[in-house]
Amino acid sequence: MAGPTKTADRRQRRREGEGAPPARPPSEPGRAPSVQRAPRRLRLPGGRRLRLPGRRALVLLLVLALALSGFGVWALYGSGWLRVERVGVDGTRVLTERQVRAAADVPLGAPVISVDRSAVERRLEKHLPRIAEADVVRAWPHGIGLKVTERKPELALKKAGKYIEVDAEGVRFATVPKPPKGVPLLDMEVAKSPSLRHFGATRLRKEAVKVAAALPESVHRDTRVIRVRSYDAITFQLKGGRTVLWGSAERGEAKAKTLTALMKAAKEAEHFDVSVPSAPAASGS
């Protein structure tokens, strides 16, 4: 009677299998079994949960951001709200505001944001050599500001009845009909000097400016002409026909102190030599 026995065995196995967990598929060799984790939830202080915006909210935010960006671009470039209506000028001493505006050539009516500030600065420095530095700023909502720094003449070169102003860098930047007030004349006698070939005219002019800057204030006021014959042969002429041999522009502070003391000690002298400050000399009366 094999039939009933097999049937009973099957029933017994089913009863024993009830409540048992389902069999897991065998894991692959060398692979760690996967672990199921609960989703992480963000919580705020106090135990409140943070709700993240859903897809619809994100889409609305994105559309709003794009709309605002488009409006901003239109307001800056396409609207009539932020256009150049005035150009302000500051820092002029010799130049006029009209000259600066003309050289800057800022387009009135153009969007303020579209003005190329670097290009305006280059135009100012190119067309007005008297300007040492220019700074262009946007003055919202309707203006452009031009801040200029003019070169200051330290010496003046006489040429063809006019005077060429020379700044502290030895740059010749302007020609004027009259000598600048309080500025010594510069006499360059270097045509046959080896210093001209070796250093160049600009460097020699700069050395002369260094000498002028090193002079004591009282001597600078009386200086009429600074004469350059070579790099180490710079002299200058004072009011009343007195002359000073300065030498090169080196050791300017020591030479200035020596000259001050020498002029006090030899008040009647007409010629002073401080080219070697440790061994000065005075002569003539």
C-alpha angles and dihedrals in degrees: 000000000000096000101070092043093057091047091052091049092054092050090050092052092050091051091050092048094053112109094014116129116256114268115258118229112254113267120241116259112266094014122110115231114258118253120214113222130196115246114265117247125203115227129193125215109288093037096281117146122237113232115209117214116262127236094271092052091049091051091050091049091050092050090049092050092050091048092051092047091050091048091050093052091048092048092052099042111014107035128078093232102087103040129136108262102156140023117209124203127203135173102037119146106161101006120076124235089242091057091050094048092048093051093045092053094196108183110240113220094027119123109274090228092056097058109114101224095188091053091051091050091051092051092051094051092044099049097034109043089180087074111089095181136007129195120192120196135178112243103198135249102016111353147084120204123211115199112185134184114204124213116252118225113236097170137009128219116211113221131162093344093308135090128240114208117225122199132210091277093055091253117148102220111160143020118218132180095232132040112262111257114260093006118122120232118248118222113193110198096168103111092113097029121111086220090073092059093041102043105017129229096277093055092048091050089051090052089053090051090052089055091050091049092050096053118108111255094248092051093044091056090055096044113112105167135017110200124199117198096159140339092281099030108073119149134171137203122227132203111285095033097284117146135204127202104211101169114202125354091253121111091019096162093053092047092050092053092046092049092051092052093043094052090051092049096045104034094162095050120113101193127050128186119197097152086118102035093195091058108035125172137198128192143168128047 
